[in-house]
């Protein structure tokens, strides 16, 4: 899958002021997956399996003060910095009770295309600003994953919607290697997270206090 978006992520509030931001106990971020089809915006479950031609965005609500970094490992093998980025805005500060969009703006949507599989979005949250990834985009070495989304038959029969239970937010196992541009800035980030899901609503991911927090969001695509 290729994430080709217009615009970027912008906060509806003040920008970075250069000062370190104190950690908030429980670095909680609400993530809502939205799809646009025929002019209509719908909230999708984290496990929804998208199709080529679909458009999606992420609606985020922060419950802490800090900085957000997002990277994507696509099904084509390409790794890209999603945010902050030149075309997405360089002010990546997030503030408590503020909403953010990736990409930003009413016309900021990602187009889904490319090989079937799972895009892996890496979320790195930090109470203070840290160094940014050195590479904006590169093809990662090694074989491409052959994993493909599989519909939950029970849900499909009941709702007519393809859902894969392995999609959505997930912890990164201790010791699992990280993509080369991410590893230097992740440092000793915590991988211990708590995930809370609501039917028809956002999925909440929390964890950490003073250290950066690192986890993934797997986006399924047929």
Order of alpha helices (4+ residues) and beta strands (2+ residues): beta-beta-beta-beta-beta-beta-beta-beta-beta-beta-beta-beta-alpha-beta-alpha-beta-beta-beta
